[in-house]
């Protein structure tokens, strides 16, 4: 099984103008935990929450591309990958390969 992990979110660490507001409610223990995490990371609360939320969102989205195969399925999959490519990709495949992934800004 393969899992994609992106580490620290590129989206969260990219400096962009922040013009959207996200409100949330937390319990006292949740707030204390989040503040402690931000303090340990040495960042302000907003940066910590955005970085954490974006990183987790990217992981969840990337996990949708994870799949598990039996040994027989894996063999068939790798054999398909090893076959020479088509002379001209089908239009739907060409369109798919030209689109940005959900992790690209």
Helices and strands as residue ranges (DSSP letters): H 10-13, H 28-41, H 45-63, H 71-82, H 91-98
